[in-house]
Amino acid sequence: MKKLLVIFGLVTLILILLASVFNIRSVANNKMEPSFSSGDILIMSKLRKDEYNRADVVIYEKEVNITPTSEKTTRIDYIGRIIGLPGESVRIENGSFYIKNNLGNNVLIEEYVAPSVEVLPRTSDWIDLGQSEYLILTDDRRGVIDLK
C-alpha cells in the first residue's frame, strides 16, 4: 500500500512538471495543411525562446471581440508559421515571398505549403517589421485578406 502511494505521488509530480513545461493542443482546423490537419495533437514547449527562426510553427494568443458589435474581448489561440523575422521587410509578388534583410533580397522557398494551394497571387507593398515583430501566417493562405 505504501509503495502504491509513493508511485502515485511520483506520477502526479511528473505530470505536474510536464504540464508546467509542455502545452498539449489539438489543431482546430485545416489552416496548416499539409503539415497539420484538424484533430492532430501538438505538444509544444511553454518555455519562451529568445529567438525564433523562419518556418518555426508557433501558437500565439490574440485578443478578439466576442461579437463584432461587442466591446467584450476574449483571448484565442492561433497556430501559424513564422514567415518574416524582426527587422525584415516582406513583400509578396506573384505568389512568392520576398525577404529583404541584412543579407539582401531573397525569395522564400516554402516546401511546407501544398503544391495545390494558391499562395497569395496578388502583389503587396513591402511590410516592414519592427525589432520585436514577426510575420506569422497559416500554410493555407486562401482566406488571407490583409497582411498588415
LOKOLFI-334910 format. One line per 5 residues: number of its first residue (from 1); their letters; for each residue x, y, z of N, C-alpha, C, O, CB. Coordinates in nm, 4 decimals. Glycine has a CB too. Layout:
N
NUM) a) X,Y,Z,X,Y,Z,X,Y,Z,X,Y,Z,X,Y,Z; ...
This chain:
148
1) mkkll) 0.0826,-0.1190,0.0000,0.0000,0.0000,0.0000,0.0877,0.1264,0.0000,0.0614,0.2208,-0.0745,-0.0943,-0.0007,0.1217; 0.1918,0.1270,0.0842,0.2817,0.2412,0.0928,0.3557,0.2618,-0.0392,0.3760,0.3749,-0.0833,0.3817,0.2221,0.2075; 0.3954,0.1511,-0.1014,0.4654,0.1569,-0.2292,0.3731,0.2158,-0.3370,0.4187,0.2928,-0.4215,0.5148,0.0157,-0.2707; 0.2469,0.1809,-0.3347,0.1494,0.2320,-0.4293,0.1315,0.3832,-0.4137,0.1204,0.4547,-0.5133,0.0158,0.1605,-0.4109; 0.1285,0.4322,-0.2898,0.1169,0.5759,-0.2641,0.2398,0.6516,-0.3140,0.2277,0.7616,-0.3680,0.0970,0.6015,-0.1145
6) vifgl) 0.3569,0.5930,-0.2959,0.4808,0.6554,-0.3436,0.4782,0.6640,-0.4970,0.5129,0.7672,-0.5545,0.6059,0.5748,-0.2948; 0.4374,0.5561,-0.5616,0.4294,0.5553,-0.7085,0.3275,0.6584,-0.7559,0.3539,0.7323,-0.8508,0.3914,0.4141,-0.7610; 0.2124,0.6641,-0.6915,0.1092,0.7608,-0.7270,0.1622,0.9039,-0.7096,0.1376,0.9897,-0.7944,-0.0175,0.7388,-0.6407; 0.2334,0.9291,-0.6020,0.2910,1.0608,-0.5772,0.3929,1.0994,-0.6825,0.3945,1.2135,-0.7287,0.3550,1.0646,-0.4408; 0.4789,1.0043,-0.7213,0.5793,1.0311,-0.8253,0.5144,1.0587,-0.9612,0.5551,1.1503,-1.0327,0.6758,0.9124,-0.8371
11) vtlil) 0.4142,0.9795,-0.9957,0.3436,1.0002,-1.1226,0.2765,1.1366,-1.1229,0.2824,1.2075,-1.2234,0.2388,0.8887,-1.1465; 0.2134,1.1747,-1.0139,0.1486,1.3052,-1.0026,0.2508,1.4171,-1.0165,0.2257,1.5151,-1.0867,0.0744,1.3174,-0.8688; 0.3639,1.4043,-0.9517,0.4699,1.5050,-0.9594,0.5221,1.5185,-1.1023,0.5428,1.6297,-1.1509,0.5853,1.4689,-0.8643; 0.5429,1.4067,-1.1686,0.5910,1.4087,-1.3072,0.4891,1.4764,-1.3984,0.5265,1.5557,-1.4847,0.6198,1.2653,-1.3568; 0.3601,1.4457,-1.3800,0.2558,1.5074,-1.4621,0.2488,1.6583,-1.4388,0.2292,1.7344,-1.5335,0.1196,1.4433,-1.4321
16) illas) 0.2643,1.7015,-1.3160,0.2629,1.8452,-1.2857,0.3825,1.9134,-1.3506,0.3678,2.0216,-1.4075,0.2639,1.8692,-1.1327; 0.4999,1.8527,-1.3432,0.6188,1.9095,-1.4062,0.6041,1.9172,-1.5580,0.6406,2.0174,-1.6195,0.7417,1.8271,-1.3701; 0.5505,1.8108,-1.6178,0.5295,1.8103,-1.7624,0.4290,1.9176,-1.8041,0.4481,1.9845,-1.9057,0.4813,1.6726,-1.8085; 0.3220,1.9340,-1.7259,0.2197,2.0340,-1.7573,0.2743,2.1752,-1.7462,0.2246,2.2659,-1.8130,0.0998,2.0178,-1.6653; 0.3752,2.1953,-1.6633,0.4317,2.3292,-1.6495,0.5326,2.3600,-1.7599,0.5661,2.4766,-1.7807,0.4978,2.3440,-1.5134
21) vfnir) 0.5815,2.2589,-1.8310,0.6815,2.2787,-1.9349,0.6227,2.2615,-2.0755,0.6685,2.3261,-2.1697,0.7966,2.1817,-1.9146; 0.5223,2.1754,-2.0901,0.4655,2.1465,-2.2213,0.3177,2.1825,-2.2260,0.2479,2.1804,-2.1246,0.4849,1.9992,-2.2565; 0.2724,2.2152,-2.3449,0.1347,2.2503,-2.3700,0.0822,2.1531,-2.4752,0.1426,2.1392,-2.5816,0.1205,2.3994,-2.4163; -0.0278,2.0864,-2.4475,-0.0859,1.9929,-2.5423,-0.2078,2.0590,-2.6041,-0.3002,2.0988,-2.5331,-0.1234,1.8575,-2.4739; -0.2082,2.0709,-2.7362,-0.3173,2.1364,-2.8086,-0.3633,2.0488,-2.9232,-0.2859,1.9721,-2.9803,-0.2737,2.2745,-2.8609
26) svann) -0.4890,2.0616,-2.9551,-0.5458,1.9956,-3.0710,-0.5639,2.0992,-3.1805,-0.6085,2.2107,-3.1537,-0.6804,1.9261,-3.0364; -0.5301,2.0638,-3.3024,-0.5476,2.1545,-3.4151,-0.6969,2.1622,-3.4457,-0.7618,2.0596,-3.4659,-0.4657,2.1070,-3.5408; -0.7514,2.2847,-3.4491,-0.8962,2.3030,-3.4625,-0.9438,2.3113,-3.6070,-1.0630,2.2946,-3.6327,-0.9378,2.4272,-3.3900; -0.8542,2.3366,-3.7019,-0.8981,2.3495,-3.8411,-0.7875,2.3004,-3.9335,-0.6852,2.2491,-3.8881,-0.9362,2.4967,-3.8745; -0.8091,2.3167,-4.0623,-0.7132,2.2667,-4.1616,-0.6226,2.3762,-4.2173,-0.5676,2.3595,-4.3262,-0.7872,2.2003,-4.2755
31) kmeps) -0.6056,2.4866,-4.1469,-0.5291,2.6001,-4.1979,-0.3783,2.5744,-4.2051,-0.3058,2.6543,-4.2643,-0.5547,2.7201,-4.1119; -0.3298,2.4647,-4.1460,-0.1865,2.4344,-4.1514,-0.1573,2.3105,-4.2365,-0.0477,2.2549,-4.2289,-0.1319,2.4141,-4.0103; -0.2540,2.2672,-4.3171,-0.2279,2.1519,-4.4039,-0.1256,2.1884,-4.5102,-0.1258,2.3025,-4.5566,-0.3584,2.1022,-4.4700; -0.0395,2.0985,-4.5504,-0.0388,1.9563,-4.5218,0.0405,1.9176,-4.3963,0.0456,1.7998,-4.3609,0.0163,1.8837,-4.6390; 0.1018,2.0143,-4.3294,0.1838,1.9825,-4.2120,0.1001,1.9286,-4.0967,0.1371,1.8293,-4.0340,0.2603,2.1059,-4.1663
36) fssgd) -0.0126,1.9939,-4.0683,-0.1009,1.9536,-3.9592,-0.2443,1.9578,-4.0080,-0.2826,2.0483,-4.0822,-0.0823,2.0447,-3.8349; -0.3243,1.8592,-3.9662,-0.4650,1.8529,-4.0046,-0.5532,1.8709,-3.8829,-0.5072,1.8585,-3.7694,-0.4969,1.7200,-4.0743; -0.6791,1.9000,-3.9065,-0.7757,1.9151,-3.7982,-0.7770,1.7891,-3.7126,-0.7861,1.6780,-3.7648,-0.9168,1.9445,-3.8540; -0.7680,1.8067,-3.5820,-0.7684,1.6944,-3.4889,-0.6303,1.6454,-3.4492,-0.6173,1.5711,-3.3519,-0.8441,1.5820,-3.5479; -0.5259,1.6855,-3.5227,-0.3897,1.6466,-3.4846,-0.3582,1.7022,-3.3459,-0.4038,1.8106,-3.3097,-0.2857,1.6976,-3.5892
41) ilims) -0.2807,1.6277,-3.2696,-0.2396,1.6693,-3.1358,-0.0969,1.7226,-3.1434,-0.0076,1.6567,-3.1967,-0.2501,1.5509,-3.0338; -0.0764,1.8435,-3.0890,0.0566,1.9043,-3.0860,0.1052,1.9137,-2.9425,0.0282,1.9491,-2.8532,0.0552,2.0439,-3.1519; 0.2302,1.8829,-2.9197,0.2935,1.9031,-2.7894,0.3963,2.0137,-2.8092,0.4977,1.9955,-2.8766,0.3602,1.7694,-2.7334; 0.3678,2.1286,-2.7489,0.4504,2.2468,-2.7672,0.5187,2.2831,-2.6355,0.4616,2.2629,-2.5283,0.3657,2.3650,-2.8193; 0.6379,2.3355,-2.6430,0.7093,2.3813,-2.5245,0.6500,2.5130,-2.4766,0.6221,2.6019,-2.5571,0.8601,2.3969,-2.5537
46) klrkd) 0.6306,2.5256,-2.3453,0.5841,2.6513,-2.2865,0.7003,2.7459,-2.2589,0.6801,2.8636,-2.2292,0.5070,2.6244,-2.1572; 0.8204,2.6942,-2.2686,0.9373,2.7778,-2.2415,0.9550,2.8770,-2.3548,0.9566,2.8388,-2.4718,1.0650,2.6916,-2.2238; 0.9680,3.0027,-2.3208,0.9841,3.1069,-2.4216,1.1243,3.0992,-2.4806,1.2236,3.0816,-2.4100,0.9579,3.2471,-2.3610; 1.1283,3.1129,-2.6112,1.2569,3.1176,-2.6790,1.2988,3.2629,-2.6932,1.2143,3.3512,-2.7076,1.2503,3.0476,-2.8175; 1.4260,3.2873,-2.6894,1.4761,3.4219,-2.7128,1.4757,3.4551,-2.8612,1.4695,3.5716,-2.9004,1.6167,3.4371,-2.6557
51) eynra) 1.4825,3.3518,-2.9421,1.4914,3.3737,-3.0859,1.4122,3.2670,-3.1589,1.4221,3.1481,-3.1284,1.6380,3.3737,-3.1327; 1.3340,3.3111,-3.2552,1.2588,3.2182,-3.3394,1.3185,3.2214,-3.4787,1.3777,3.3213,-3.5197,1.1067,3.2543,-3.3428; 1.3030,3.1128,-3.5506,1.3570,3.1017,-3.6853,1.2442,3.1021,-3.7876,1.1299,3.0684,-3.7568,1.4418,2.9745,-3.6994; 1.2787,3.1405,-3.9086,1.1821,3.1350,-4.0162,1.1331,2.9902,-4.0316,1.2120,2.8960,-4.0230,1.2440,3.1882,-4.1489; 1.0057,2.9742,-4.0538,0.9378,2.8457,-4.0726,0.9055,2.7749,-3.9413,0.8444,2.6681,-3.9441,1.0227,2.7554,-4.1581
56) dvviy) 0.9445,2.8310,-3.8255,0.9022,2.7733,-3.6974,0.7502,2.7807,-3.6878,0.6897,2.8797,-3.7292,0.9693,2.8476,-3.5768; 0.6888,2.6766,-3.6334,0.5446,2.6763,-3.6072,0.5261,2.7220,-3.4634,0.5904,2.6708,-3.3717,0.4800,2.5333,-3.6317; 0.4363,2.8201,-3.4447,0.4146,2.8777,-3.3125,0.2652,2.8834,-3.2833,0.1826,2.8908,-3.3742,0.4775,3.0187,-3.3027; 0.2326,2.8798,-3.1549,0.0971,2.9064,-3.1079,0.1039,3.0412,-3.0383,0.1882,3.0628,-2.9512,0.0426,2.7917,-3.0114; 0.0153,3.1313,-3.0765,0.0151,3.2642,-3.0165,-0.1281,3.3026,-2.9811,-0.2242,3.2526,-3.0396,0.0784,3.3688,-3.1123
61) ekevn) -0.1399,3.3929,-2.8837,-0.2707,3.4408,-2.8397,-0.3013,3.5740,-2.9049,-0.2127,3.6563,-2.9279,-0.2761,3.4537,-2.6865; -0.4294,3.5931,-2.9343,-0.4732,3.7216,-2.9879,-0.6038,3.7581,-2.9192,-0.6925,3.6743,-2.9028,-0.4902,3.7165,-3.1439; -0.6144,3.8837,-2.8797,-0.7366,3.9305,-2.8165,-0.8353,3.9717,-2.9252,-0.8032,4.0534,-3.0115,-0.7078,4.0487,-2.7193; -0.9561,3.9144,-2.9204,-1.0589,3.9441,-3.0212,-1.1904,3.9788,-2.9523,-1.2156,3.9368,-2.8394,-1.0784,3.8237,-3.1178; -1.2736,4.0557,-3.0214,-1.4064,4.0862,-2.9698,-1.4923,3.9602,-2.9727,-1.4845,3.8814,-3.0669,-1.4728,4.1998,-3.0517
66) itpts) -1.5740,3.9415,-2.8694,-1.6595,3.8231,-2.8622,-1.7582,3.8231,-2.9783,-1.7819,3.7188,-3.0392,-1.7348,3.8177,-2.7273; -1.8159,3.9386,-3.0096,-1.9005,3.9557,-3.1277,-1.8548,4.0838,-3.1968,-1.7891,4.1672,-3.1346,-2.0546,3.9616,-3.0896; -1.8886,4.1006,-3.3246,-1.8425,4.2211,-3.3957,-1.8866,4.3525,-3.3306,-1.8168,4.4532,-3.3421,-1.8926,4.2177,-3.5375; -2.0009,4.3527,-3.2628,-2.0507,4.4771,-3.2020,-2.0207,4.4867,-3.0535,-2.0522,4.5878,-2.9908,-2.1996,4.4889,-3.2230; -1.9603,4.3834,-2.9961,-1.9344,4.3802,-2.8523,-1.8005,4.4449,-2.8194,-1.7051,4.4371,-2.8968,-1.9373,4.2362,-2.8007
71) ekttr) -1.7955,4.5089,-2.7031,-1.6679,4.5617,-2.6546,-1.5966,4.4591,-2.5668,-1.4798,4.4768,-2.5324,-1.6899,4.6923,-2.5763; -1.6673,4.3517,-2.5307,-1.6052,4.2453,-2.4518,-1.5119,4.1653,-2.5412,-1.5425,4.1366,-2.6570,-1.7127,4.1529,-2.3875; -1.3981,4.1304,-2.4848,-1.2989,4.0559,-2.5620,-1.2657,3.9246,-2.4928,-1.2933,3.9041,-2.3746,-1.1714,4.1395,-2.5817; -1.2059,3.8378,-2.5709,-1.1541,3.7118,-2.5183,-1.0228,3.6829,-2.5896,-0.9963,3.7386,-2.6962,-1.2569,3.5941,-2.5376; -0.9420,3.5976,-2.5325,-0.8141,3.5614,-2.5935,-0.8291,3.4261,-2.6618,-0.8781,3.3299,-2.6027,-0.6996,3.5578,-2.4873
76) idyig) -0.7860,3.4208,-2.7868,-0.7966,3.2984,-2.8659,-0.6568,3.2559,-2.9093,-0.5741,3.3394,-2.9460,-0.8897,3.3190,-2.9897; -0.6311,3.1251,-2.9048,-0.5039,3.0706,-2.9519,-0.5095,3.0489,-3.1026,-0.6087,2.9991,-3.1560,-0.4705,2.9380,-2.8794; -0.4019,3.0871,-3.1700,-0.3872,3.0655,-3.3131,-0.2573,2.9888,-3.3360,-0.1631,2.9983,-3.2573,-0.3879,3.2010,-3.3917; -0.2542,2.9130,-3.4446,-0.1322,2.8431,-3.4842,-0.0889,2.8999,-3.6186,-0.1721,2.9241,-3.7061,-0.1541,2.6870,-3.4921; 0.0398,2.9211,-3.6346,0.0896,2.9754,-3.7599,0.2373,2.9460,-3.7772,0.3024,2.8885,-3.6900,0.0649,3.1251,-3.7665
81) riigl) 0.2884,2.9873,-3.8927,0.4288,2.9648,-3.9260,0.4960,3.1011,-3.9439,0.4400,3.1917,-4.0057,0.4433,2.8767,-4.0556; 0.6153,3.1139,-3.8897,0.6886,3.2404,-3.8999,0.7432,3.2560,-4.0425,0.8177,3.1716,-4.0922,0.8050,3.2461,-3.7951; 0.7038,3.3662,-4.1061,0.7489,3.3983,-4.2415,0.8532,3.5087,-4.2368,0.9592,3.4973,-4.2984,0.6300,3.4405,-4.3305; 0.8231,3.6164,-4.1633,0.9146,3.7300,-4.1541,0.9688,3.7456,-4.0138,0.8968,3.7236,-3.9164,0.8452,3.8581,-4.1973; 1.0945,3.7833,-4.0025,1.1636,3.7989,-3.8744,1.1797,3.9471,-3.8392,1.1684,4.0331,-3.9266,1.3016,3.7297,-3.8789
86) pgesv) 1.2060,3.9772,-3.7117,1.2225,4.1166,-3.6701,1.3250,4.1915,-3.7554,1.4326,4.1404,-3.7863,1.2638,4.1224,-3.5244; 1.2875,4.3153,-3.7925,1.3777,4.3997,-3.8697,1.3758,4.3749,-4.0195,1.4415,4.4479,-4.0937,1.5148,4.3814,-3.8204; 1.3032,4.2751,-4.0662,1.2984,4.2450,-4.2092,1.1835,4.3202,-4.2762,1.0941,4.3733,-4.2104,1.2834,4.0934,-4.2319; 1.1891,4.3227,-4.4072,1.0777,4.3690,-4.4894,1.0346,4.2504,-4.5753,1.1180,4.1765,-4.6276,1.1177,4.4946,-4.5783; 0.9027,4.2332,-4.5892,0.8485,4.1195,-4.6628,0.7528,4.1719,-4.7695,0.6737,4.2629,-4.7445,0.7763,4.0191,-4.5669
91) rieng) 0.7612,4.1135,-4.8877,0.6724,4.1510,-4.9976,0.6270,4.0251,-5.0682,0.7023,3.9286,-5.0806,0.7426,4.2479,-5.0969; 0.5026,4.0271,-5.1145,0.4504,3.9159,-5.1928,0.4399,3.9615,-5.3374,0.3831,4.0664,-5.3678,0.3120,3.8672,-5.1385; 0.4960,3.8803,-5.4250,0.4889,3.9126,-5.5677,0.4677,3.7838,-5.6455,0.5493,3.6919,-5.6391,0.6183,3.9861,-5.6159; 0.3581,3.7779,-5.7187,0.3238,3.6593,-5.7995,0.3271,3.5305,-5.7182,0.3729,3.4268,-5.7662,0.4194,3.6468,-5.9173; 0.2781,3.5380,-5.5948,0.2684,3.4187,-5.5122,0.3944,3.3833,-5.4345,0.3937,3.2868,-5.3580,0.2319,3.3050,-5.5969
96) sfyik) 0.5023,3.4585,-5.4519,0.6274,3.4308,-5.3802,0.6515,3.5384,-5.2754,0.6130,3.6541,-5.2927,0.7474,3.4232,-5.4785; 0.7158,3.4981,-5.1665,0.7550,3.5931,-5.0624,0.8974,3.6379,-5.0895,0.9868,3.5563,-5.1118,0.7426,3.5304,-4.9200; 0.9169,3.7688,-5.0872,1.0499,3.8257,-5.0997,1.0871,3.8852,-4.9652,1.0110,3.9625,-4.9071,1.0564,3.9329,-5.2133; 1.2040,3.8486,-4.9166,1.2524,3.8910,-4.7861,1.3703,3.9849,-4.8064,1.4673,3.9501,-4.8737,1.2927,3.7690,-4.6982; 1.3615,4.1037,-4.7483,1.4722,4.1989,-4.7543,1.5278,4.2108,-4.6126,1.4575,4.2518,-4.5202,1.4259,4.3399,-4.8111
101) nnlgn) 1.6545,4.1743,-4.5970,1.7197,4.1834,-4.4658,1.8665,4.2189,-4.4875,1.9054,4.2599,-4.5968,1.7056,4.0490,-4.3853; 1.9477,4.2029,-4.3833,2.0897,4.2404,-4.3948,2.1669,4.1503,-4.4908,2.2820,4.1797,-4.5231,2.1556,4.2362,-4.2581; 2.1057,4.0411,-4.5371,2.1712,3.9531,-4.6339,2.1327,3.9893,-4.7776,2.1836,3.9290,-4.8721,2.1351,3.8069,-4.6053; 2.0426,4.0881,-4.7950,1.9978,4.1280,-4.9283,1.8538,4.0861,-4.9510,1.7792,4.0643,-4.8556,2.0882,4.0674,-5.0361; 1.8145,4.0747,-5.0767,1.6805,4.0310,-5.1138,1.6844,3.8822,-5.1469,1.7670,3.8373,-5.2263,1.6261,4.1133,-5.2341
106) nvlie) 1.5946,3.8070,-5.0856,1.5908,3.6630,-5.1079,1.4469,3.6194,-5.1301,1.3544,3.6781,-5.0739,1.6534,3.5864,-4.9889; 1.4280,3.5166,-5.2121,1.2969,3.4562,-5.2303,1.2846,3.3438,-5.1281,1.3764,3.2633,-5.1120,1.2769,3.4033,-5.3775; 1.1715,3.3387,-5.0597,1.1466,3.2342,-4.9609,1.0897,3.1114,-5.0311,0.9844,3.1187,-5.0946,1.0497,3.2841,-4.8500; 1.1591,2.9994,-5.0197,1.1115,2.8725,-5.0749,1.0324,2.8029,-4.9653,1.0873,2.7701,-4.8600,1.2307,2.7823,-5.1263; 0.9048,2.7802,-4.9891,0.8173,2.7226,-4.8874,0.7845,2.5778,-4.9214,0.6855,2.5510,-4.9896,0.6881,2.8050,-4.8739
111) eyvap) 0.8652,2.4858,-4.8753,0.8461,2.3444,-4.9045,0.7302,2.2839,-4.8255,0.6832,2.1752,-4.8588,0.9733,2.2682,-4.8751; 0.6838,2.3525,-4.7219,0.5789,2.3002,-4.6349,0.4387,2.3337,-4.6849,0.3410,2.2845,-4.6285,0.5968,2.3540,-4.4953; 0.4259,2.4161,-4.7892,0.2949,2.4507,-4.8439,0.2606,2.3506,-4.9536,0.3442,2.3197,-5.0385,0.2931,2.5973,-4.8990; 0.1369,2.2999,-4.9518,0.0936,2.2019,-5.0523,0.1020,2.2635,-5.1913,0.0646,2.3794,-5.2095,-0.0511,2.1528,-5.0235; 0.1507,2.1877,-5.2902,0.1643,2.2424,-5.4258,0.0313,2.2901,-5.4843,0.0299,2.3782,-5.5703,0.2249,2.1380,-5.5174
116) svevl) -0.0799,2.2331,-5.4389,-0.2107,2.2687,-5.4937,-0.2663,2.3979,-5.4351,-0.3659,2.4500,-5.4853,-0.3085,2.1567,-5.4696; -0.2038,2.4508,-5.3297,-0.2543,2.5714,-5.2645,-0.2020,2.6946,-5.3369,-0.0817,2.7097,-5.3584,-0.2135,2.5747,-5.1152; -0.2943,2.7820,-5.3740,-0.2564,2.9079,-5.4376,-0.2021,2.9994,-5.3292,-0.2733,3.0297,-5.2334,-0.3777,2.9741,-5.5126; -0.0794,3.0434,-5.3416,-0.0145,3.1212,-5.2373,-0.0216,3.2701,-5.2702,0.0680,3.3237,-5.3353,0.1317,3.0767,-5.2197; -0.1268,3.3361,-5.2260,-0.1409,3.4811,-5.2373,-0.0903,3.5345,-5.3715,0.0208,3.5870,-5.3781,-0.0665,3.5490,-5.1241
121) prtsd) -0.1683,3.5222,-5.4770,-0.1206,3.5597,-5.6101,-0.1023,3.7097,-5.6305,-0.0295,3.7509,-5.7208,-0.2152,3.5084,-5.7124; -0.1669,3.7917,-5.5484,-0.1562,3.9357,-5.5703,-0.0214,3.9883,-5.5202,0.0526,3.9186,-5.4508,-0.2718,4.0094,-5.5000; 0.0073,4.1101,-5.5567,0.1311,4.1746,-5.5139,0.0999,4.2690,-5.3988,0.0011,4.3424,-5.4030,0.1986,4.2509,-5.6317; 0.1827,4.2671,-5.2977,0.1625,4.3550,-5.1823,0.2719,4.4601,-5.1781,0.3738,4.4499,-5.2464,0.1605,4.2739,-5.0507; 0.2481,4.5615,-5.0958,0.3541,4.6567,-5.0651,0.4528,4.5873,-4.9723,0.4240,4.4798,-4.9197,0.2970,4.7880,-5.0001
126) widlg) 0.5684,4.6480,-4.9524,0.6638,4.5941,-4.8557,0.6040,4.6089,-4.7159,0.5502,4.7142,-4.6816,0.8025,4.6668,-4.8657; 0.6135,4.5046,-4.6367,0.5687,4.5059,-4.4977,0.6948,4.5135,-4.4131,0.7741,4.4193,-4.4098,0.4806,4.3782,-4.4616; 0.7131,4.6259,-4.3446,0.8318,4.6463,-4.2612,0.8020,4.5997,-4.1192,0.7089,4.6486,-4.0552,0.8759,4.7958,-4.2618; 0.8812,4.5054,-4.0709,0.8632,4.4516,-3.9360,0.9549,4.5241,-3.8387,1.0720,4.5480,-3.8682,0.8909,4.2995,-3.9330; 0.9005,4.5589,-3.7223,0.9800,4.6219,-3.6181,1.0763,4.5227,-3.5545,1.0775,4.4049,-3.5903,0.8896,4.6824,-3.5120
131) qseyl) 1.1565,4.5701,-3.4608,1.2592,4.4866,-3.3976,1.2026,4.3775,-3.3074,1.2769,4.2887,-3.2654,1.3518,4.5730,-3.3176; 1.0729,4.3816,-3.2766,1.0124,4.2746,-3.1960,0.8892,4.2173,-3.2652,0.8035,4.1578,-3.1999,0.9746,4.3271,-3.0562; 0.8797,4.2349,-3.3972,0.7638,4.1879,-3.4717,0.8000,4.0725,-3.5646,0.9106,4.0650,-3.6182,0.7031,4.3021,-3.5517; 0.7027,3.9825,-3.5817,0.7154,3.8689,-3.6726,0.5959,3.8704,-3.7667,0.4880,3.9153,-3.7283,0.7242,3.7332,-3.5944; 0.6133,3.8222,-3.8885,0.5013,3.7978,-3.9778,0.4695,3.6498,-3.9674,0.5520,3.5650,-4.0014,0.5333,3.8405,-4.1263
136) iltdd) 0.3484,3.6190,-3.9197,0.3066,3.4810,-3.8974,0.1830,3.4552,-3.9828,0.0850,3.5293,-3.9745,0.2778,3.4534,-3.7454; 0.1873,3.3506,-4.0645,0.0740,3.3119,-4.1484,0.0486,3.1623,-4.1360,0.1371,3.0859,-4.0975,0.0994,3.3502,-4.2957; -0.0733,3.1219,-4.1691,-0.1014,2.9792,-4.1773,-0.0474,2.9285,-4.3108,-0.0154,3.0081,-4.3991,-0.2552,2.9500,-4.1630; -0.0373,2.7971,-4.3257,0.0118,2.7405,-4.4509,-0.0929,2.7489,-4.5618,-0.0580,2.7569,-4.6795,0.0536,2.5958,-4.4299; -0.2210,2.7471,-4.5249,-0.3291,2.7625,-4.6212,-0.3650,2.9106,-4.6231,-0.4284,2.9598,-4.5296,-0.4540,2.6721,-4.5848
141) rrgvi) -0.3264,2.9809,-4.7259,-0.3380,3.1270,-4.7275,-0.4538,3.1765,-4.8125,-0.4613,3.2957,-4.8425,-0.2101,3.1878,-4.7777; -0.5441,3.0876,-4.8518,-0.6538,3.1288,-4.9402,-0.7458,3.2314,-4.8753,-0.8042,3.3136,-4.9459,-0.7348,3.0079,-4.9820; -0.7605,3.2292,-4.7414,-0.8513,3.3216,-4.6755,-0.7855,3.4482,-4.6258,-0.8522,3.5302,-4.5627,-0.9165,3.2541,-4.5625; -0.6572,3.4677,-4.6516,-0.5861,3.5861,-4.6034,-0.6322,3.7075,-4.6823,-0.6266,3.7086,-4.8053,-0.4322,3.5681,-4.6154; -0.6775,3.8093,-4.6112,-0.7261,3.9304,-4.6753,-0.6232,4.0417,-4.6658,-0.5945,4.1080,-4.7654,-0.8575,3.9747,-4.6129
146) dlk) -0.5683,4.0629,-4.5490,-0.4768,4.1733,-4.5266,-0.3613,4.1249,-4.4411,-0.3832,4.0611,-4.3381,-0.5487,4.2926,-4.4600; -0.2410,4.1535,-4.4811,-0.1236,4.1071,-4.4073,-0.0772,4.2058,-4.3042,0.0107,4.1725,-4.2248,-0.0115,4.0779,-4.5011; -0.1310,4.3251,-4.3008,-0.0824,4.4262,-4.2068,-0.1496,4.4116,-4.0731,-0.1213,4.4883,-3.9810,-0.1053,4.5663,-4.2613
